[in-house]
Amino acid sequence: MPAWPDIFAQLRAFAGAIGVHVLMAALVVLGTMNWQPFRKPQPVGLTIEAVIVDTGEIKKQRDAAQQALEREQRKRERDAELEKQRQRELERKQEDQRKQQELEAQRKRDAQDRLQQLRLERERKLEDERQKQQRELEKVREQREAAEKQRKLEAERLKQLEARKDQERQEQLRQQQEAEAQRRAEAEAREFRAGQTATKSDNYQAAIQAFVTQNWLRPPTAQAGLRCTLRIVQIPGGEVISAAIRGTCNGDEATRRSILAAVERGGTLPYRGFEDVFEREIDFIFIYDGD
């Protein structure tokens, strides 16, 4: 159902439109009063009287009437827009009021929830305190019972302690004797293994020397008495990862390159049978004393 302000606005617009049309009709009639149909008949003679109709004035009047109509239309549109704005403002205020009421109701609910939580928390703390006291009482009782049981056990242990002391002393003496015999046997075994390891290590160095010498392409500048220390990095199986001159080397640059090329050319150093003395990084002294 339309609101009364809208009905009044429509009536005002309708009345304004009628007034503008009446005004335009009056202006047209006034502007054309000199037109021949409104003039009295004049005797026809030799004199010719010219009547000039000012069409510019008529157009100006029509434009003025049209502008008045447009201004009235714009005024009606502004009034309608203002009315819509007032309606929207009223609805916004009503919505804000509704939201405020909802917030107030939510605050009340939150306050009630907090009070309920506080009551539950207080009851929980009281229950926790009661259970804590109960546990402490049970703990004291258990401690007393444990102390009595421990006292009885200690008395029993005292009776058994003296009986075991002689047995423990004898057992300790026997273990010491066995440990001494074990140490002597292990020392002898270590000495034996050290001798074997030293021999195997020497054999390992000799095998590497023979391997590198076999793959060495001796340059003309290599002289007898050559001594070069190499650092070789390998992986289990003997595969060479890298080789580099390390420390002293009394050979020239061509000799050094030829020795490194011999190591890399072989690709895999002796490994099988030398697993016990294998090391990932070894310092190997290449020796050449002449043919």
C-alpha positions as CSV (number, residue, x, y, z in Angstrom):
1,M,0.0,0.0,0.0
2,P,1.6,3.4,-1.0
3,A,2.6,5.7,1.9
4,W,0.9,9.1,2.3
5,P,4.1,11.1,1.5
6,D,4.3,9.3,-1.9
7,I,0.6,10.0,-2.6
8,F,1.1,13.7,-1.8
9,A,4.2,13.9,-4.0
10,Q,2.3,12.3,-6.9
11,L,-0.6,14.8,-6.5
12,R,1.8,17.7,-6.4
13,A,3.5,16.5,-9.6
14,F,0.1,16.0,-11.3
15,A,-1.1,19.5,-10.3
16,G,2.2,21.0,-11.5
17,A,2.0,19.3,-14.9
18,I,-1.6,20.7,-15.4
19,G,-0.4,24.2,-14.5
20,V,2.5,24.1,-16.9
21,H,0.2,23.0,-19.8
22,V,-2.3,25.7,-19.0
23,L,0.5,28.3,-18.9
24,M,1.9,27.1,-22.3
25,A,-1.6,27.2,-23.9
26,A,-2.1,30.8,-22.6
27,L,1.3,31.9,-24.0
28,V,0.5,30.4,-27.4
29,V,-2.9,32.2,-27.5
30,L,-1.5,35.5,-26.5
31,G,1.3,35.2,-29.0
32,T,-1.0,34.5,-31.9
33,M,-3.7,37.2,-31.2
34,N,-2.6,39.2,-34.2
35,W,-3.1,36.2,-36.5
36,Q,-5.8,36.9,-39.2
37,P,-8.6,34.6,-37.8
38,F,-8.8,36.9,-34.7
39,R,-8.8,40.2,-36.6
40,K,-11.9,42.0,-37.8
41,P,-12.5,42.0,-41.6
42,Q,-11.0,45.1,-43.2
43,P,-12.2,46.7,-46.4
44,V,-10.3,45.4,-49.3
45,G,-8.5,48.3,-51.0
46,L,-5.4,49.1,-52.8
47,T,-3.5,49.5,-49.5
48,I,-1.8,46.3,-48.4
49,E,-1.0,46.1,-44.7
50,A,1.6,43.5,-43.7
51,V,1.4,41.6,-40.5
52,I,4.7,40.3,-39.0
53,V,4.5,37.4,-36.6
54,D,7.4,37.3,-34.1
55,T,8.1,33.6,-34.2
56,G,11.3,34.1,-32.1
57,E,9.2,35.3,-29.2
58,I,6.9,32.4,-29.5
59,K,9.8,30.0,-29.5
60,K,11.3,31.8,-26.4
61,Q,8.0,31.4,-24.6
62,R,7.8,27.7,-25.5
63,D,11.4,27.2,-24.3
64,A,10.6,29.0,-21.1
65,A,7.5,26.8,-20.5
66,Q,9.6,23.7,-21.3
67,Q,12.3,24.8,-18.9
68,A,9.7,25.4,-16.2
69,L,8.3,21.9,-16.8
70,E,11.8,20.4,-16.6
71,R,12.5,22.3,-13.4
72,E,9.2,21.0,-11.9
73,Q,10.1,17.5,-13.0
74,R,13.6,17.8,-11.4
75,K,12.0,19.2,-8.2
76,R,9.6,16.2,-8.1
77,E,12.5,13.8,-8.6
78,R,14.5,15.5,-5.8
79,D,11.5,15.3,-3.5
80,A,11.1,11.7,-4.3
81,E,14.8,11.0,-3.7
82,L,14.7,12.9,-0.4
83,E,11.7,10.8,0.6
84,K,13.5,7.6,-0.3
85,Q,16.5,8.8,1.7
86,R,14.3,9.5,4.7
87,Q,12.7,6.1,4.4
88,R,16.2,4.4,4.2
89,E,17.4,6.4,7.2
90,L,14.3,5.3,9.1
91,E,14.9,1.7,8.1
92,R,18.6,2.0,9.1
93,K,17.8,3.4,12.5
94,Q,15.3,0.6,13.0
95,E,17.9,-2.0,11.9
96,D,20.5,-0.4,14.3
97,Q,18.0,-0.5,17.1
98,R,17.3,-4.2,16.4
99,K,21.0,-5.0,16.3
100,Q,21.5,-3.1,19.6
101,Q,18.7,-5.1,21.2
102,E,20.3,-8.4,19.9
103,L,23.7,-7.3,21.3
104,E,22.1,-6.5,24.6
105,A,20.4,-9.9,24.7
106,Q,23.7,-11.6,23.7
107,R,25.5,-9.8,26.5
108,K,23.0,-11.0,29.0
109,R,23.3,-14.5,27.7
110,D,27.2,-14.3,27.9
111,A,27.0,-12.9,31.4
112,Q,24.7,-15.8,32.5
113,D,27.1,-18.3,30.8
114,R,30.1,-16.8,32.6
115,L,28.2,-17.1,35.9
116,Q,27.4,-20.7,35.2
117,Q,31.0,-21.4,34.3
118,L,32.2,-19.7,37.5
119,R,29.8,-21.9,39.5
120,L,31.0,-25.1,37.7
121,E,34.7,-24.1,38.1
122,R,34.2,-23.5,41.9
123,E,32.5,-26.8,42.3
124,R,35.3,-28.5,40.3
125,K,37.9,-26.9,42.5
126,L,36.1,-28.1,45.6
127,E,35.9,-31.6,44.2
128,D,39.6,-31.5,43.2
129,E,40.6,-30.4,46.7
130,R,38.5,-33.1,48.3
131,Q,40.1,-35.8,46.1
132,K,43.5,-34.3,46.8
133,Q,43.0,-34.6,50.5
134,Q,41.8,-38.2,50.1
135,R,44.8,-39.1,48.0
136,E,47.2,-37.6,50.6
137,L,45.5,-39.6,53.3
138,E,45.8,-42.8,51.3
139,K,49.5,-41.9,50.5
140,V,50.3,-41.5,54.2
141,R,48.6,-44.9,55.0
142,E,50.5,-46.5,52.1
143,Q,53.8,-45.0,53.4
144,R,53.2,-46.4,56.9
145,E,52.5,-49.8,55.5
146,A,55.5,-49.6,53.2
147,A,57.7,-48.5,56.1
148,E,56.6,-51.5,58.2
149,K,57.1,-53.8,55.3
150,Q,60.6,-52.3,54.7
151,R,61.5,-52.7,58.3
152,K,60.6,-56.4,58.2
153,L,62.6,-56.8,54.9
154,E,65.6,-55.1,56.4
155,A,65.5,-57.4,59.4
156,E,65.4,-60.4,57.0
157,R,68.2,-59.0,54.9
158,L,70.4,-58.5,58.0
159,K,69.9,-62.2,58.8
160,Q,70.9,-63.2,55.2
161,L,73.7,-60.7,54.8
162,E,76.2,-62.3,57.1
163,A,75.6,-65.7,55.5
164,R,76.3,-64.3,52.0
165,K,79.4,-62.3,52.9
166,D,81.7,-65.3,52.9
167,Q,80.2,-66.6,49.7
168,E,80.6,-63.2,48.0
169,R,84.2,-62.9,49.1
170,Q,85.0,-66.3,47.7
171,E,83.1,-65.5,44.5
172,Q,84.9,-62.2,44.2
173,L,88.3,-63.8,44.6
174,R,87.4,-66.4,41.9
175,Q,86.2,-63.6,39.5
176,Q,89.4,-61.7,40.0
177,Q,91.5,-64.8,39.2
178,E,89.4,-65.4,36.1
179,A,89.6,-61.8,35.0
180,E,93.4,-61.8,35.4
181,A,93.6,-64.9,33.3
182,Q,91.3,-63.3,30.7
183,R,93.5,-60.2,30.6
184,R,96.6,-62.2,30.0
185,A,94.9,-64.1,27.2
186,E,93.6,-61.0,25.6
187,A,97.0,-59.3,25.8
188,E,98.6,-62.3,24.1
189,A,95.9,-62.3,21.4
190,R,96.4,-58.5,20.8
191,E,100.1,-59.0,20.4
192,F,99.5,-61.8,18.0
193,R,97.0,-59.8,16.0
194,A,99.2,-56.7,16.0
195,G,102.0,-58.8,14.5
196,Q,99.6,-60.2,11.8
197,T,98.2,-56.7,11.1
198,A,101.6,-55.1,10.7
199,T,102.5,-57.9,8.3
200,K,99.3,-57.5,6.3
201,S,99.6,-53.7,6.3
202,D,103.1,-54.1,4.8
203,N,101.7,-56.5,2.2
204,Y,98.9,-54.1,1.4
205,Q,101.3,-51.2,0.8
206,A,103.4,-53.5,-1.4
207,A,100.4,-54.6,-3.4
208,I,99.4,-50.9,-4.0
209,Q,103.0,-50.1,-5.0
210,A,103.0,-53.0,-7.5
211,F,99.6,-52.0,-8.8
212,V,100.5,-48.3,-9.4
213,T,103.9,-49.2,-10.9
214,Q,102.3,-51.6,-13.3
215,N,99.9,-48.9,-14.6
216,W,102.6,-46.2,-14.6
217,L,103.7,-44.8,-17.9
218,R,107.2,-43.5,-16.9
219,P,108.0,-40.2,-18.5
220,P,111.6,-39.6,-19.7
221,T,112.2,-37.0,-17.0
222,A,111.6,-39.5,-14.2
223,Q,114.8,-40.2,-12.3
224,A,115.8,-43.1,-10.0
225,G,115.4,-42.3,-6.3
226,L,111.9,-40.9,-6.9
227,R,109.8,-40.5,-3.7
228,C,106.2,-39.0,-3.9
229,T,103.6,-39.1,-1.2
230,L,100.0,-39.5,-2.4
231,R,96.7,-39.1,-0.6
232,I,94.2,-41.6,-2.1
233,V,90.5,-41.6,-1.3
234,Q,88.7,-44.9,-2.0
235,I,85.5,-46.7,-1.1
236,P,85.1,-50.3,0.1
237,G,86.0,-52.5,-2.9
238,G,89.0,-50.4,-3.7
239,E,87.4,-48.0,-6.2
240,V,89.5,-44.8,-6.3
241,I,87.5,-41.6,-5.7
242,S,90.4,-39.1,-5.9
243,A,94.2,-39.0,-5.8
244,A,96.5,-36.0,-5.1
245,I,100.1,-35.3,-4.3
246,R,100.5,-34.7,-0.6
247,G,103.7,-33.7,1.1
248,T,107.1,-34.0,-0.6
249,C,107.7,-35.2,-4.1
250,N,111.1,-34.9,-5.8
251,G,109.7,-35.5,-9.3
252,D,109.0,-32.8,-11.9
253,E,105.5,-31.8,-13.0
254,A,105.3,-34.4,-15.8
255,T,106.4,-37.1,-13.3
256,R,103.8,-36.1,-10.8
257,R,101.0,-36.1,-13.4
258,S,102.1,-39.5,-14.6
259,I,101.9,-41.0,-11.1
260,L,98.4,-39.6,-10.5
261,A,97.3,-40.9,-13.9
262,A,98.6,-44.3,-13.0
263,V,96.4,-44.4,-9.9
264,E,93.3,-43.2,-11.7
265,R,94.0,-45.4,-14.7
266,G,93.9,-48.5,-12.6
267,G,90.5,-47.4,-11.2
268,T,90.4,-50.1,-8.4
269,L,93.1,-50.7,-5.8
270,P,93.8,-54.1,-4.3
271,Y,91.1,-54.9,-1.8
272,R,90.2,-58.6,-1.6
273,G,92.2,-60.2,1.3
274,F,93.1,-56.8,2.8
275,E,89.7,-55.9,4.3
276,D,91.1,-55.9,7.8
277,V,93.6,-53.1,7.0
278,F,91.4,-51.2,4.5
279,E,91.1,-47.4,5.1
280,R,89.0,-45.0,3.1
281,E,91.9,-42.4,3.0
282,I,95.5,-43.6,2.8
283,D,98.8,-41.9,2.4
284,F,100.8,-43.9,-0.1
285,I,104.5,-43.4,-0.9
286,F,105.3,-44.1,-4.5
287,I,108.9,-45.3,-5.0
288,Y,111.0,-45.6,-8.1
289,D,114.7,-46.6,-7.7
290,G,115.3,-47.3,-11.4
291,D,114.9,-50.4,-13.6
